[in-house]
């Protein structure tokens, strides 16, 4: 289980200073391209802003920044598929993003959505013991009223909540999506 907190960029995200957070994460990733935590937080930030553009507070960014976030998301996706393809966390997070919004990752909506589902399945097969990965795996396969998901949430809630400490969009989004009474977006 990873701890997903990065205090400096989480604070920037809390302040909706998206470009400053992106730039800092990008710089840190370029300095250490194998740092999966930074890579995934940067990827998630780009994805979040692309899919929430017009809904999220984007007053501190220009309209032209949308294309930059979209292009960077594609660059990160291609990098991750090559360099992190056997990492359970990469497969879980990208699978989750792709499954929810396949139109940002491929031309064929249904095939791309299936690919996202296959990444989530792969992540679970790579690391069935991780509570975060298990909740992502079960969240898309079972309605929230299903006992398998409910039992997993009850069993892992504290552990996952602790790993999602912080105020970054990654932590807030996954807390909201995976945990009952998660942080409000």
Phi, psi and omega per residue, in radians:
X1 nan 2.206 3.115
X2 -1.533 2.659 2.921
X3 -1.687 2.102 -2.982
X4 -1.626 0.075 -3.081
X5 -1.335 2.324 2.931
X6 -2.330 1.674 -2.909
X7 -0.944 -0.780 -3.062
X8 -1.152 -0.815 -3.133
X9 -1.356 -0.532 3.054
X10 -1.043 -0.731 3.134
X11 -1.125 -0.725 3.107
X12 -1.076 -0.710 3.118
X13 -1.158 -0.692 3.101
X14 -1.032 -0.613 3.130
X15 -1.482 0.083 -3.082
X16 1.030 0.512 3.064
X17 -1.606 1.216 -2.964
X18 -1.067 -0.794 -3.088
X19 -1.155 -0.686 3.119
X20 -1.127 -0.726 3.103
X21 -1.124 -0.825 3.136
X22 -1.030 -0.808 -3.097
X23 -1.100 -0.717 3.134
X24 -1.175 -0.793 3.102
X25 -1.089 -0.739 -3.133
X26 -1.095 -0.789 3.108
X27 -1.040 -0.806 3.136
X28 -1.119 -0.659 3.120
X29 -1.171 -0.767 -3.137
X30 -1.103 -0.591 3.093
X31 -1.226 -0.560 -3.123
X32 -2.475 1.410 -3.030
X33 -1.129 -0.236 3.118
X34 -1.621 0.041 3.108
X35 -1.336 1.661 -3.034
X36 -1.105 -0.657 -3.128
X37 -1.061 -0.859 3.128
X38 -1.122 -0.767 3.126
X39 -1.000 -0.836 -3.094
X40 -1.244 -0.634 3.105
X41 -1.177 -0.684 3.072
X42 -1.135 -0.790 3.124
X43 -1.053 -0.807 -3.116
X44 -1.136 -0.703 3.109
X45 -1.031 -0.820 3.120
X46 -1.068 -0.827 3.140
X47 -1.047 -0.824 -3.101
X48 -1.015 -0.810 -3.115
X49 -1.210 -0.640 3.107
X50 -1.112 -0.805 -3.074
X51 -1.389 -0.414 -3.117
X52 -1.810 0.134 -3.131
X53 -0.997 2.297 -3.116
X54 1.601 -0.297 3.091
X55 -1.854 -0.834 -3.130
X56 -1.306 2.750 3.093
X57 -1.202 1.844 3.128
X58 -1.990 0.483 -3.102
X59 -1.143 -0.388 -3.118
X60 -1.629 0.128 3.104
X61 -2.207 2.797 3.114
X62 -1.598 2.727 3.094
X63 -0.994 -0.622 -3.133
X64 -1.181 -0.326 3.121
X65 -1.151 -0.428 3.135
X66 -0.934 -0.848 -3.137
X67 -1.073 -0.642 3.110
X68 -1.112 -0.739 3.112
X69 -1.147 -0.724 -3.139
X70 -1.134 -0.771 3.114
X71 -1.125 -0.729 3.124
X72 -1.151 -0.680 3.079
X73 -1.019 -0.759 3.121
X74 -1.137 -0.709 3.096
X75 -1.070 -0.791 -3.131
X76 -1.146 -0.715 3.110
X77 -1.033 -0.849 3.139
X78 -1.106 -0.721 3.102
X79 -1.090 -0.819 -3.105
X80 -1.103 -0.729 3.135
X81 -1.043 -0.582 3.141
X82 -1.447 -0.821 -2.945
X83 -1.684 -0.367 -3.085
X84 -2.152 0.318 -3.002
X85 -1.053 -0.355 3.128
X86 -1.838 0.195 3.127
X87 -1.649 2.242 -3.075
X88 -1.100 -0.688 -3.119
X89 -1.206 -0.710 3.060
X90 -1.003 -0.862 -3.099
X91 -1.113 -0.666 3.141
X92 -1.162 -0.873 -3.060
X93 -1.219 -0.837 3.126
X94 -1.196 -0.638 3.070
X95 -1.041 -0.753 3.116
X96 -1.060 -0.856 -3.114
X97 -1.106 -0.766 -3.113
X98 -1.174 -0.742 -3.120
X99 -1.098 -0.674 -3.130
X100 -1.300 -0.687 -3.089
X101 -2.373 1.215 -3.090
X102 -1.094 -0.422 -3.096
X103 -1.093 -0.283 3.120
X104 -1.612 0.045 -3.067
X105 -2.264 -0.067 3.141
X106 -3.033 2.877 -3.095
X107 -1.335 -0.722 -3.079
X108 -1.617 1.847 -3.037
X109 -0.944 -0.902 -3.059
X110 -1.156 -0.769 3.133
X111 -1.156 -0.667 3.137
X112 -1.192 -0.711 3.084
X113 -1.066 -0.759 3.083
X114 -1.068 -0.668 3.097
X115 -1.094 -0.735 3.076
X116 -1.030 -0.766 3.103
X117 -1.082 -0.676 -3.138
X118 -1.168 -0.586 3.075
X119 -1.150 -0.715 3.099
X120 -1.111 -0.771 3.081
X121 -1.035 -0.766 3.138
X122 -1.084 -0.736 -3.131
X123 -1.054 -0.735 -3.137
X124 -1.168 -0.692 3.101
X125 -1.167 -0.542 3.116
X126 -1.320 -0.530 -3.062
X127 -2.653 1.349 -3.127
X128 -1.237 -0.262 -3.059
X129 -1.497 -0.286 -3.063
X130 -1.416 2.161 -3.094
X131 -1.078 -0.704 3.126
X132 -1.057 -0.826 3.141
X133 -1.136 -0.721 3.121
X134 -1.068 -0.728 3.138
X135 -1.174 -0.686 3.063
X136 -1.078 -0.782 -3.126
X137 -1.049 -0.834 -3.097
X138 -1.326 -0.484 -3.063
X139 -1.105 -0.598 -3.124
X140 -1.551 -0.190 -3.057
X141 -1.831 -0.344 -3.072
X142 -2.349 2.376 3.046
X143 -1.050 2.708 -3.061
X144 -1.053 -0.364 3.107
X145 -1.464 -0.089 -3.128
X146 -1.245 2.343 -3.104
X147 -1.029 -0.588 -3.116
X148 -1.102 -0.804 3.124
X149 -1.206 -0.802 -3.137
X150 -1.037 -0.738 3.121
X151 -1.134 -0.717 3.126
X152 -1.141 -0.705 3.099
X153 -1.086 -0.812 3.137
X154 -1.060 -0.741 -3.097
X155 -1.206 -0.685 -2.972
X156 -1.913 0.016 -3.007
X157 -0.933 -0.870 -3.097
X158 -1.132 -0.776 -3.127
X159 -1.091 -0.815 -3.120
X160 -1.188 -0.721 3.116
X161 -1.027 -0.727 3.120
X162 -1.147 -0.622 3.132
X163 -1.283 -0.357 -3.111
X164 -1.784 0.435 3.063
X165 -1.099 2.656 3.096
X166 1.975 3.073 -3.030
X167 -2.030 0.203 3.126
X168 -1.228 2.775 -3.128
X169 -1.117 -0.530 3.093
X170 -1.025 -0.928 -3.100
X171 -1.139 -0.775 -3.108
X172 -1.141 -0.716 -3.116
X173 -1.138 -0.868 -3.110
X174 -1.211 -0.579 3.045
X175 -1.065 -0.785 -3.134
X176 -1.125 -0.730 -3.056
X177 -1.394 -0.515 -2.994
X178 -1.878 -0.408 -3.020
X179 -2.043 2.467 3.046
X180 -1.144 2.490 -3.117
X181 0.989 0.589 3.104
X182 -1.136 2.995 3.109
X183 -0.981 2.544 3.074
X184 -1.466 2.336 3.110
X185 -1.346 nan nan
